[in-house]
Amino acid sequence: MKDIQVSINAESKKIPENLNIPQLLNFLELKDDLLVVELNEEVVMRADWETTTVGEGDKLEIVKAIGGG
């Protein structure tokens, strides 16, 4: 399997190619509860995570959603 270069939270990383969002989070050892994922400046809805594949040069922001009041 080939690696690709992506930016995750403004940090350059090599990851395996053809990962969808849940696979990427697993690769990064992140639990997906309460996470928000932005791909190339667009929020990826959780319902679309399985069908959204990360590609060469993509820019991702992964943040934990925090409730407040």
N, CA, C and O atoms as a Maestro MAE file, in Angstrom:
{
 s_m_m2io_version
 :::
 2.0.0
}

f_m_ct {
 s_m_title
 :::
 protein
 m_atom[276] {
  # First column is atom index #
  i_m_mmod_type
  r_m_x_coord
  r_m_y_coord
  r_m_z_coord
  i_m_residue_number
  s_m_chain_name
  s_m_pdb_residue_name
  s_m_pdb_atom_name
  i_m_atomic_number
  :::
  1 25 0.846 -1.183 0.000 1 A "MET " " N  " 7
  2 3 0.000 0.000 0.000 1 A "MET " " CA " 6
  3 2 0.889 1.244 0.000 1 A "MET " " C  " 6
  4 15 1.891 1.310 0.713 1 A "MET " " O  " 8
  5 25 0.511 2.202 -0.795 2 A "LYS " " N  " 7
  6 3 1.263 3.442 -0.950 2 A "LYS " " CA " 6
  7 2 0.834 4.469 0.100 2 A "LYS " " C  " 6
  8 15 -0.321 4.489 0.525 2 A "LYS " " O  " 8
  9 25 1.775 5.321 0.512 3 A "ASP " " N  " 7
  10 3 1.459 6.417 1.420 3 A "ASP " " CA " 6
  11 2 1.213 7.694 0.631 3 A "ASP " " C  " 6
  12 15 1.744 7.878 -0.464 3 A "ASP " " O  " 8
  13 25 0.391 8.576 1.211 4 A "ILE " " N  " 7
  14 3 0.148 9.891 0.627 4 A "ILE " " CA " 6
  15 2 0.476 10.947 1.676 4 A "ILE " " C  " 6
  16 15 0.517 10.660 2.872 4 A "ILE " " O  " 8
  17 25 0.707 12.166 1.212 5 A "GLN " " N  " 7
  18 3 1.022 13.294 2.090 5 A "GLN " " CA " 6
  19 2 -0.232 14.147 2.246 5 A "GLN " " C  " 6
  20 15 -0.848 14.545 1.257 5 A "GLN " " O  " 8
  21 25 -0.602 14.423 3.490 6 A "VAL " " N  " 7
  22 3 -1.748 15.286 3.783 6 A "VAL " " CA " 6
  23 2 -1.357 16.247 4.903 6 A "VAL " " C  " 6
  24 15 -0.320 16.082 5.547 6 A "VAL " " O  " 8
  25 25 -2.195 17.241 5.120 7 A "SER " " N  " 7
  26 3 -2.015 18.166 6.237 7 A "SER " " CA " 6
  27 2 -3.137 17.915 7.234 7 A "SER " " C  " 6
  28 15 -4.315 17.985 6.883 7 A "SER " " O  " 8
  29 25 -2.769 17.623 8.480 8 A "ILE " " N  " 7
  30 3 -3.758 17.393 9.533 8 A "ILE " " CA " 6
  31 2 -3.482 18.387 10.647 8 A "ILE " " C  " 6
  32 15 -2.428 18.356 11.284 8 A "ILE " " O  " 8
  33 25 -4.455 19.274 10.871 9 A "ASN " " N  " 7
  34 3 -4.296 20.340 11.871 9 A "ASN " " CA " 6
  35 2 -2.989 21.104 11.639 9 A "ASN " " C  " 6
  36 15 -2.220 21.356 12.566 9 A "ASN " " O  " 8
  37 25 -2.765 21.466 10.367 10 A "ALA " " N  " 7
  38 3 -1.613 22.268 9.923 10 A "ALA " " CA " 6
  39 2 -0.272 21.553 10.096 10 A "ALA " " C  " 6
  40 15 0.777 22.196 10.122 10 A "ALA " " O  " 8
  41 25 -0.308 20.229 10.213 11 A "GLU " " N  " 7
  42 3 0.916 19.441 10.353 11 A "GLU " " CA " 6
  43 2 0.976 18.426 9.217 11 A "GLU " " C  " 6
  44 15 0.024 17.675 9.001 11 A "GLU " " O  " 8
  45 25 2.092 18.402 8.492 12 A "SER " " N  " 7
  46 3 2.252 17.477 7.378 12 A "SER " " CA " 6
  47 2 2.410 16.048 7.903 12 A "SER " " C  " 6
  48 15 3.217 15.783 8.794 12 A "SER " " O  " 8
  49 25 1.612 15.126 7.324 13 A "LYS " " N  " 7
  50 3 1.667 13.719 7.753 13 A "LYS " " CA " 6
  51 2 1.579 12.805 6.541 13 A "LYS " " C  " 6
  52 15 0.959 13.139 5.531 13 A "LYS " " O  " 8
  53 25 2.217 11.641 6.664 14 A "LYS " " N  " 7
  54 3 2.067 10.583 5.667 14 A "LYS " " CA " 6
  55 2 1.087 9.572 6.225 14 A "LYS " " C  " 6
  56 15 1.208 9.127 7.367 14 A "LYS " " O  " 8
  57 25 0.106 9.214 5.395 15 A "ILE " " N  " 7
  58 3 -0.890 8.221 5.787 15 A "ILE " " CA " 6
  59 2 -1.074 7.242 4.630 15 A "ILE " " C  " 6
  60 15 -0.734 7.574 3.494 15 A "ILE " " O  " 8
  61 25 -1.600 6.052 4.887 16 A "PRO " " N  " 7
  62 3 -1.896 5.131 3.787 16 A "PRO " " CA " 6
  63 2 -2.954 5.735 2.857 16 A "PRO " " C  " 6
  64 15 -3.854 6.444 3.309 16 A "PRO " " O  " 8
  65 25 -2.841 5.449 1.561 17 A "GLU " " N  " 7
  66 3 -3.827 5.978 0.616 17 A "GLU " " CA " 6
  67 2 -5.165 5.261 0.765 17 A "GLU " " C  " 6
  68 15 -5.246 4.171 1.332 17 A "GLU " " O  " 8
  69 25 -6.206 5.894 0.247 18 A "ASN " " N  " 7
  70 3 -7.567 5.343 0.182 18 A "ASN " " CA " 6
  71 2 -8.237 5.130 1.533 18 A "ASN " " C  " 6
  72 15 -9.092 4.254 1.660 18 A "ASN " " O  " 8
  73 25 -7.868 5.915 2.547 19 A "LEU " " N  " 7
  74 3 -8.558 5.814 3.834 19 A "LEU " " CA " 6
  75 2 -9.811 6.675 3.824 19 A "LEU " " C  " 6
  76 15 -9.797 7.798 3.322 19 A "LEU " " O  " 8
  77 25 -10.909 6.136 4.390 20 A "ASN " " N  " 7
  78 3 -12.070 6.989 4.622 20 A "ASN " " CA " 6
  79 2 -11.882 7.635 6.000 20 A "ASN " " C  " 6
  80 15 -10.886 7.369 6.673 20 A "ASN " " O  " 8
  81 25 -12.818 8.471 6.420 21 A "ILE " " N  " 7
  82 3 -12.648 9.219 7.669 21 A "ILE " " CA " 6
  83 2 -12.530 8.290 8.893 21 A "ILE " " C  " 6
  84 15 -11.610 8.477 9.689 21 A "ILE " " O  " 8
  85 25 -13.421 7.295 9.079 22 A "PRO " " N  " 7
  86 3 -13.254 6.411 10.243 22 A "PRO " " CA " 6
  87 2 -11.911 5.669 10.235 22 A "PRO " " C  " 6
  88 15 -11.302 5.485 11.289 22 A "PRO " " O  " 8
  89 25 -11.454 5.247 9.066 23 A "GLN " " N  " 7
  90 3 -10.166 4.558 8.975 23 A "GLN " " CA " 6
  91 2 -9.020 5.508 9.328 23 A "GLN " " C  " 6
  92 15 -8.058 5.111 9.986 23 A "GLN " " O  " 8
  93 25 -9.129 6.765 8.887 24 A "LEU " " N  " 7
  94 3 -8.114 7.761 9.218 24 A "LEU " " CA " 6
  95 2 -8.058 7.999 10.723 24 A "LEU " " C  " 6
  96 15 -6.977 8.030 11.311 24 A "LEU " " O  " 8
  97 25 -9.219 8.167 11.343 25 A "LEU " " N  " 7
  98 3 -9.257 8.394 12.788 25 A "LEU " " CA " 6
  99 2 -8.665 7.203 13.534 25 A "LEU " " C  " 6
  100 15 -7.954 7.379 14.524 25 A "LEU " " O  " 8
  101 25 -8.954 5.998 13.065 26 A "ASN " " N  " 7
  102 3 -8.382 4.794 13.662 26 A "ASN " " CA " 6
  103 2 -6.861 4.782 13.488 26 A "ASN " " C  " 6
  104 15 -6.128 4.467 14.425 26 A "ASN " " O  " 8
  105 25 -6.393 5.125 12.289 27 A "PHE " " N  " 7
  106 3 -4.954 5.183 12.015 27 A "PHE " " CA " 6
  107 2 -4.262 6.182 12.946 27 A "PHE " " C  " 6
  108 15 -3.151 5.939 13.416 27 A "PHE " " O  " 8
  109 25 -4.935 7.310 13.204 28 A "LEU " " N  " 7
  110 3 -4.388 8.350 14.082 28 A "LEU " " CA " 6
  111 2 -4.624 8.046 15.564 28 A "LEU " " C  " 6
  112 15 -4.202 8.802 16.439 28 A "LEU " " O  " 8
  113 25 -5.306 6.925 15.832 29 A "GLU " " N  " 7
  114 3 -5.644 6.497 17.194 29 A "GLU " " CA " 6
  115 2 -6.501 7.528 17.924 29 A "GLU " " C  " 6
  116 15 -6.288 7.819 19.101 29 A "GLU " " O  " 8
  117 25 -7.483 8.076 17.189 30 A "LEU " " N  " 7
  118 3 -8.434 9.028 17.759 30 A "LEU " " CA " 6
  119 2 -9.800 8.373 17.874 30 A "LEU " " C  " 6
  120 15 -10.247 7.702 16.944 30 A "LEU " " O  " 8
  121 25 -10.458 8.558 18.993 31 A "LYS " " N  " 7
  122 3 -11.835 8.084 19.146 31 A "LYS " " CA " 6
  123 2 -12.736 9.090 18.440 31 A "LYS " " C  " 6
  124 15 -12.531 10.298 18.563 31 A "LYS " " O  " 8
  125 25 -13.736 8.600 17.698 32 A "ASP " " N  " 7
  126 3 -14.530 9.495 16.858 32 A "ASP " " CA " 6
  127 2 -15.698 10.168 17.571 32 A "ASP " " C  " 6
  128 15 -16.396 10.979 16.962 32 A "ASP " " O  " 8
  129 25 -15.928 9.857 18.843 33 A "ASP " " N  " 7
  130 3 -17.046 10.499 19.523 33 A "ASP " " CA " 6
  131 2 -16.713 11.974 19.774 33 A "ASP " " C  " 6
  132 15 -15.641 12.312 20.276 33 A "ASP " " O  " 8
  133 25 -17.638 12.813 19.419 34 A "LEU " " N  " 7
  134 3 -17.546 14.259 19.594 34 A "LEU " " CA " 6
  135 2 -16.457 14.927 18.758 34 A "LEU " " C  " 6
  136 15 -16.017 16.029 19.087 34 A "LEU " " O  " 8
  137 25 -16.017 14.276 17.682 35 A "LEU " " N  " 7
  138 3 -15.051 14.909 16.793 35 A "LEU " " CA " 6
  139 2 -15.769 15.570 15.622 35 A "LEU " " C  " 6
  140 15 -16.807 15.099 15.156 35 A "LEU " " O  " 8
  141 25 -15.194 16.662 15.165 36 A "VAL " " N  " 7
  142 3 -15.651 17.329 13.951 36 A "VAL " " CA " 6
  143 2 -14.487 17.259 12.968 36 A "VAL " " C  " 6
  144 15 -13.348 17.570 13.316 36 A "VAL " " O  " 8
  145 25 -14.785 16.846 11.732 37 A "VAL " " N  " 7
  146 3 -13.745 16.723 10.718 37 A "VAL " " CA " 6
  147 2 -14.052 17.683 9.577 37 A "VAL " " C  " 6
  148 15 -15.151 17.696 9.023 37 A "VAL " " O  " 8
  149 25 -13.051 18.483 9.247 38 A "GLU " " N  " 7
  150 3 -13.149 19.412 8.122 38 A "GLU " " CA " 6
  151 2 -12.143 18.945 7.077 38 A "GLU " " C  " 6
  152 15 -10.975 18.712 7.387 38 A "GLU " " O  " 8
  153 25 -12.605 18.810 5.841 39 A "LEU " " N  " 7
  154 3 -11.756 18.375 4.736 39 A "LEU " " CA " 6
  155 2 -11.727 19.475 3.695 39 A "LEU " " C  " 6
  156 15 -12.759 19.820 3.120 39 A "LEU " " O  " 8
  157 25 -10.552 20.025 3.452 40 A "ASN " " N  " 7
  158 3 -10.391 21.111 2.481 40 A "ASN " " CA " 6
  159 2 -11.384 22.244 2.728 40 A "ASN " " C  " 6
  160 15 -12.051 22.723 1.811 40 A "ASN " " O  " 8
  161 25 -11.461 22.657 3.991 41 A "GLU " " N  " 7
  162 3 -12.253 23.801 4.446 41 A "GLU " " CA " 6
  163 2 -13.766 23.580 4.411 41 A "GLU " " C  " 6
  164 15 -14.535 24.540 4.457 41 A "GLU " " O  " 8
  165 25 -14.197 22.316 4.329 42 A "GLU " " N  " 7
  166 3 -15.624 21.998 4.391 42 A "GLU " " CA " 6
  167 2 -15.853 20.930 5.457 42 A "GLU " " C  " 6
  168 15 -15.178 19.901 5.473 42 A "GLU " " O  " 8
  169 25 -16.809 21.184 6.344 43 A "VAL " " N  " 7
  170 3 -17.131 20.204 7.380 43 A "VAL " " CA " 6
  171 2 -17.727 18.963 6.722 43 A "VAL " " C  " 6
  172 15 -18.615 19.065 5.875 43 A "VAL " " O  " 8
  173 25 -17.234 17.798 7.114 44 A "VAL " " N  " 7
  174 3 -17.760 16.529 6.600 44 A "VAL " " CA " 6
  175 2 -18.793 16.028 7.604 44 A "VAL " " C  " 6
  176 15 -18.465 15.745 8.757 44 A "VAL " " O  " 8
  177 25 -20.033 15.922 7.162 45 A "MET " " N  " 7
  178 3 -21.098 15.426 8.030 45 A "MET " " CA " 6
  179 2 -20.805 13.973 8.399 45 A "MET " " C  " 6
  180 15 -20.332 13.197 7.569 45 A "MET " " O  " 8
  181 25 -21.084 13.617 9.635 46 A "ARG " " N  " 7
  182 3 -20.796 12.259 10.129 46 A "ARG " " CA " 6
  183 2 -21.432 11.190 9.226 46 A "ARG " " C  " 6
  184 15 -20.850 10.122 9.036 46 A "ARG " " O  " 8
  185 25 -22.595 11.461 8.679 47 A "ALA " " N  " 7
  186 3 -23.273 10.501 7.796 47 A "ALA " " CA " 6
  187 2 -22.459 10.225 6.529 47 A "ALA " " C  " 6
  188 15 -22.662 9.204 5.871 47 A "ALA " " O  " 8
  189 25 -21.537 11.133 6.187 48 A "ASP " " N  " 7
  190 3 -20.724 10.984 4.977 48 A "ASP " " CA " 6
  191 2 -19.320 10.446 5.248 48 A "ASP " " C  " 6
  192 15 -18.543 10.269 4.310 48 A "ASP " " O  " 8
  193 25 -18.983 10.184 6.498 49 A "TRP " " N  " 7
  194 3 -17.628 9.756 6.829 49 A "TRP " " CA " 6
  195 2 -17.218 8.478 6.105 49 A "TRP " " C  " 6
  196 15 -16.100 8.387 5.598 49 A "TRP " " O  " 8
  197 25 -18.107 7.494 6.052 50 A "GLU " " N  " 7
  198 3 -17.765 6.197 5.440 50 A "GLU " " CA " 6
  199 2 -17.453 6.329 3.949 50 A "GLU " " C  " 6
  200 15 -16.648 5.567 3.415 50 A "GLU " " O  " 8
  201 25 -18.082 7.288 3.281 51 A "THR " " N  " 7
  202 3 -17.923 7.424 1.831 51 A "THR " " CA " 6
  203 2 -16.955 8.538 1.438 51 A "THR " " C  " 6
  204 15 -16.751 8.788 0.250 51 A "THR " " O  " 8
  205 25 -16.358 9.206 2.419 52 A "THR " " N  " 7
  206 3 -15.412 10.293 2.139 52 A "THR " " CA " 6
  207 2 -13.992 9.762 2.271 52 A "THR " " C  " 6
  208 15 -13.566 9.351 3.350 52 A "THR " " O  " 8
  209 25 -13.260 9.778 1.147 53 A "THR " " N  " 7
  210 3 -11.894 9.274 1.108 53 A "THR " " CA " 6
  211 2 -10.909 10.438 1.117 53 A "THR " " C  " 6
  212 15 -11.121 11.452 0.452 53 A "THR " " O  " 8
  213 25 -9.842 10.280 1.872 54 A "VAL " " N  " 7
  214 3 -8.795 11.301 1.953 54 A "VAL " " CA " 6
  215 2 -7.796 11.065 0.826 54 A "VAL " " C  " 6
  216 15 -7.372 9.935 0.585 54 A "VAL " " O  " 8
  217 25 -7.421 12.159 0.128 55 A "GLY " " N  " 7
  218 3 -6.512 12.042 -1.006 55 A "GLY " " CA " 6
  219 2 -5.238 12.852 -0.839 55 A "GLY " " C  " 6
  220 15 -5.118 13.666 0.077 55 A "GLY " " O  " 8
  221 25 -4.301 12.618 -1.727 56 A "GLU " " N  " 7
  222 3 -3.013 13.312 -1.740 56 A "GLU " " CA " 6
  223 2 -3.200 14.826 -1.676 56 A "GLU " " C  " 6
  224 15 -3.962 15.397 -2.457 56 A "GLU " " O  " 8
  225 25 -2.503 15.469 -0.745 57 A "GLY " " N  " 7
  226 3 -2.534 16.924 -0.635 57 A "GLY " " CA " 6
  227 2 -3.734 17.498 0.091 57 A "GLY " " C  " 6
  228 15 -3.840 18.716 0.231 57 A "GLY " " O  " 8
  229 25 -4.648 16.645 0.560 58 A "ASP " " N  " 7
  230 3 -5.825 17.157 1.275 58 A "ASP " " CA " 6
  231 2 -5.408 17.839 2.571 58 A "ASP " " C  " 6
  232 15 -4.392 17.504 3.181 58 A "ASP " " O  " 8
  233 25 -6.235 18.815 2.973 59 A "LYS " " N  " 7
  234 3 -6.023 19.524 4.234 59 A "LYS " " CA " 6
  235 2 -7.174 19.187 5.167 59 A "LYS " " C  " 6
  236 15 -8.337 19.431 4.846 59 A "LYS " " O  " 8
  237 25 -6.845 18.628 6.318 60 A "LEU " " N  " 7
  238 3 -7.859 18.242 7.295 60 A "LEU " " CA " 6
  239 2 -7.663 19.002 8.594 60 A "LEU " " C  " 6
  240 15 -6.541 19.280 9.017 60 A "LEU " " O  " 8
  241 25 -8.781 19.326 9.209 61 A "GLU " " N  " 7
  242 3 -8.785 19.851 10.571 61 A "GLU " " CA " 6
  243 2 -9.662 18.889 11.368 61 A "GLU " " C  " 6
  244 15 -10.802 18.622 10.986 61 A "GLU " " O  " 8
  245 25 -9.141 18.379 12.453 62 A "ILE " " N  " 7
  246 3 -9.882 17.455 13.309 62 A "ILE " " CA " 6
  247 2 -9.911 18.068 14.700 62 A "ILE " " C  " 6
  248 15 -8.875 18.242 15.342 62 A "ILE " " O  " 8
  249 25 -11.116 18.393 15.153 63 A "VAL " " N  " 7
  250 3 -11.250 19.038 16.460 63 A "VAL " " CA " 6
  251 2 -12.309 18.329 17.283 63 A "VAL " " C  " 6
  252 15 -13.227 17.711 16.744 63 A "VAL " " O  " 8
  253 25 -12.170 18.429 18.578 64 A "LYS " " N  " 7
  254 3 -13.158 17.853 19.486 64 A "LYS " " CA " 6
  255 2 -14.237 18.892 19.737 64 A "LYS " " C  " 6
  256 15 -13.944 20.022 20.127 64 A "LYS " " O  " 8
  257 25 -15.487 18.506 19.513 65 A "ALA " " N  " 7
  258 3 -16.618 19.397 19.779 65 A "ALA " " CA " 6
  259 2 -16.837 19.444 21.283 65 A "ALA " " C  " 6
  260 15 -16.918 18.410 21.945 65 A "ALA " " O  " 8
  261 25 -16.931 20.647 21.809 66 A "ILE " " N  " 7
  262 3 -17.113 20.824 23.248 66 A "ILE " " CA " 6
  263 2 -18.404 21.594 23.481 66 A "ILE " " C  " 6
  264 15 -18.588 22.691 22.954 66 A "ILE " " O  " 8
  265 25 -19.289 21.013 24.272 67 A "GLY " " N  " 7
  266 3 -20.529 21.702 24.621 67 A "GLY " " CA " 6
  267 2 -20.259 22.761 25.674 67 A "GLY " " C  " 6
  268 15 -19.322 22.649 26.465 67 A "GLY " " O  " 8
  269 25 -21.070 23.759 25.671 68 A "GLY " " N  " 7
  270 3 -20.887 24.808 26.666 68 A "GLY " " CA " 6
  271 2 -22.182 25.559 26.879 68 A "GLY " " C  " 6
  272 15 -23.199 25.295 26.238 68 A "GLY " " O  " 8
  273 25 -22.115 26.473 27.771 69 A "GLY " " N  " 7
  274 3 -23.335 27.218 28.004 69 A "GLY " " CA " 6
  275 2 -23.078 28.483 28.760 69 A "GLY " " C  " 6
  276 15 -24.012 29.234 29.041 69 A "GLY " " O  " 8
  :::
 }
 m_bond[275] {
  # First column is bond index #
  i_m_from
  i_m_to
  i_m_order
  :::
  1 1 2 1
  2 2 3 1
  3 3 4 2
  4 3 5 1
  5 5 6 1
  6 6 7 1
  7 7 8 2
  8 7 9 1
  9 9 10 1
  10 10 11 1
  11 11 12 2
  12 11 13 1
  13 13 14 1
  14 14 15 1
  15 15 16 2
  16 15 17 1
  17 17 18 1
  18 18 19 1
  19 19 20 2
  20 19 21 1
  21 21 22 1
  22 22 23 1
  23 23 24 2
  24 23 25 1
  25 25 26 1
  26 26 27 1
  27 27 28 2
  28 27 29 1
  29 29 30 1
  30 30 31 1
  31 31 32 2
  32 31 33 1
  33 33 34 1
  34 34 35 1
  35 35 36 2
  36 35 37 1
  37 37 38 1
  38 38 39 1
  39 39 40 2
  40 39 41 1
  41 41 42 1
  42 42 43 1
  43 43 44 2
  44 43 45 1
  45 45 46 1
  46 46 47 1
  47 47 48 2
  48 47 49 1
  49 49 50 1
  50 50 51 1
  51 51 52 2
  52 51 53 1
  53 53 54 1
  54 54 55 1
  55 55 56 2
  56 55 57 1
  57 57 58 1
  58 58 59 1
  59 59 60 2
  60 59 61 1
  61 61 62 1
  62 62 63 1
  63 63 64 2
  64 63 65 1
  65 65 66 1
  66 66 67 1
  67 67 68 2
  68 67 69 1
  69 69 70 1
  70 70 71 1
  71 71 72 2
  72 71 73 1
  73 73 74 1
  74 74 75 1
  75 75 76 2
  76 75 77 1
  77 77 78 1
  78 78 79 1
  79 79 80 2
  80 79 81 1
  81 81 82 1
  82 82 83 1
  83 83 84 2
  84 83 85 1
  85 85 86 1
  86 86 87 1
  87 87 88 2
  88 87 89 1
  89 89 90 1
  90 90 91 1
  91 91 92 2
  92 91 93 1
  93 93 94 1
  94 94 95 1
  95 95 96 2
  96 95 97 1
  97 97 98 1
  98 98 99 1
  99 99 100 2
  100 99 101 1
  101 101 102 1
  102 102 103 1
  103 103 104 2
  104 103 105 1
  105 105 106 1
  106 106 107 1
  107 107 108 2
  108 107 109 1
  109 109 110 1
  110 110 111 1
  111 111 112 2
  112 111 113 1
  113 113 114 1
  114 114 115 1
  115 115 116 2
  116 115 117 1
  117 117 118 1
  118 118 119 1
  119 119 120 2
  120 119 121 1
  121 121 122 1
  122 122 123 1
  123 123 124 2
  124 123 125 1
  125 125 126 1
  126 126 127 1
  127 127 128 2
  128 127 129 1
  129 129 130 1
  130 130 131 1
  131 131 132 2
  132 131 133 1
  133 133 134 1
  134 134 135 1
  135 135 136 2
  136 135 137 1
  137 137 138 1
  138 138 139 1
  139 139 140 2
  140 139 141 1
  141 141 142 1
  142 142 143 1
  143 143 144 2
  144 143 145 1
  145 145 146 1
  146 146 147 1
  147 147 148 2
  148 147 149 1
  149 149 150 1
  150 150 151 1
  151 151 152 2
  152 151 153 1
  153 153 154 1
  154 154 155 1
  155 155 156 2
  156 155 157 1
  157 157 158 1
  158 158 159 1
  159 159 160 2
  160 159 161 1
  161 161 162 1
  162 162 163 1
  163 163 164 2
  164 163 165 1
  165 165 166 1
  166 166 167 1
  167 167 168 2
  168 167 169 1
  169 169 170 1
  170 170 171 1
  171 171 172 2
  172 171 173 1
  173 173 174 1
  174 174 175 1
  175 175 176 2
  176 175 177 1
  177 177 178 1
  178 178 179 1
  179 179 180 2
  180 179 181 1
  181 181 182 1
  182 182 183 1
  183 183 184 2
  184 183 185 1
  185 185 186 1
  186 186 187 1
  187 187 188 2
  188 187 189 1
  189 189 190 1
  190 190 191 1
  191 191 192 2
  192 191 193 1
  193 193 194 1
  194 194 195 1
  195 195 196 2
  196 195 197 1
  197 197 198 1
  198 198 199 1
  199 199 200 2
  200 199 201 1
  201 201 202 1
  202 202 203 1
  203 203 204 2
  204 203 205 1
  205 205 206 1
  206 206 207 1
  207 207 208 2
  208 207 209 1
  209 209 210 1
  210 210 211 1
  211 211 212 2
  212 211 213 1
  213 213 214 1
  214 214 215 1
  215 215 216 2
  216 215 217 1
  217 217 218 1
  218 218 219 1
  219 219 220 2
  220 219 221 1
  221 221 222 1
  222 222 223 1
  223 223 224 2
  224 223 225 1
  225 225 226 1
  226 226 227 1
  227 227 228 2
  228 227 229 1
  229 229 230 1
  230 230 231 1
  231 231 232 2
  232 231 233 1
  233 233 234 1
  234 234 235 1
  235 235 236 2
  236 235 237 1
  237 237 238 1
  238 238 239 1
  239 239 240 2
  240 239 241 1
  241 241 242 1
  242 242 243 1
  243 243 244 2
  244 243 245 1
  245 245 246 1
  246 246 247 1
  247 247 248 2
  248 247 249 1
  249 249 250 1
  250 250 251 1
  251 251 252 2
  252 251 253 1
  253 253 254 1
  254 254 255 1
  255 255 256 2
  256 255 257 1
  257 257 258 1
  258 258 259 1
  259 259 260 2
  260 259 261 1
  261 261 262 1
  262 262 263 1
  263 263 264 2
  264 263 265 1
  265 265 266 1
  266 266 267 1
  267 267 268 2
  268 267 269 1
  269 269 270 1
  270 270 271 1
  271 271 272 2
  272 271 273 1
  273 273 274 1
  274 274 275 1
  275 275 276 2
  :::
 }
}
